[in-house]
């Protein structure tokens, strides 16, 4: 006989976006290891948050890069 799952025996994970637990679904059977969020809404929220972090990090790098370039060019101009 085939093993029958009940709600209490289904594997669970915590959503990466909202933190709520969610249970295995048949449509996730192939890629349960890759599932991180409980819904499409949480998936888009997680992407939005990650995008904000990436944009902020790139702006910080650009600001730091511009500051070091202006210091090095100022030093080069004084040496001439």
ChimeraX attribute file (.defattr): number of C-alpha atoms within 10 A of each C-alpha:
attribute: neighborCount
match mode: 1-to-1
recipient: residues
	/A:1	3
	/A:2	4
	/A:3	5
	/A:4	6
	/A:5	9
	/A:6	7
	/A:7	9
	/A:8	8
	/A:9	10
	/A:10	11
	/A:11	12
	/A:12	13
	/A:13	17
	/A:14	14
	/A:15	18
	/A:16	16
	/A:17	18
	/A:18	15
	/A:19	12
	/A:20	11
	/A:21	12
	/A:22	16
	/A:23	14
	/A:24	16
	/A:25	11
	/A:26	8
	/A:27	8
	/A:28	11
	/A:29	10
	/A:30	9
	/A:31	8
	/A:32	14
	/A:33	9
	/A:34	8
	/A:35	16
	/A:36	16
	/A:37	22
	/A:38	20
	/A:39	14
	/A:40	9
	/A:41	11
	/A:42	17
	/A:43	17
	/A:44	13
	/A:45	16
	/A:46	18
	/A:47	12
	/A:48	12
	/A:49	11
	/A:50	12
	/A:51	12
	/A:52	12
	/A:53	12
	/A:54	12
	/A:55	11
	/A:56	12
	/A:57	12
	/A:58	12
	/A:59	12
	/A:60	12
	/A:61	12
	/A:62	12
	/A:63	12
	/A:64	11
	/A:65	12
	/A:66	12
	/A:67	12
	/A:68	12
	/A:69	12
	/A:70	11
	/A:71	12
	/A:72	11
	/A:73	12
	/A:74	11
	/A:75	11
	/A:76	10
	/A:77	9
	/A:78	7
	/A:79	7
	/A:80	5
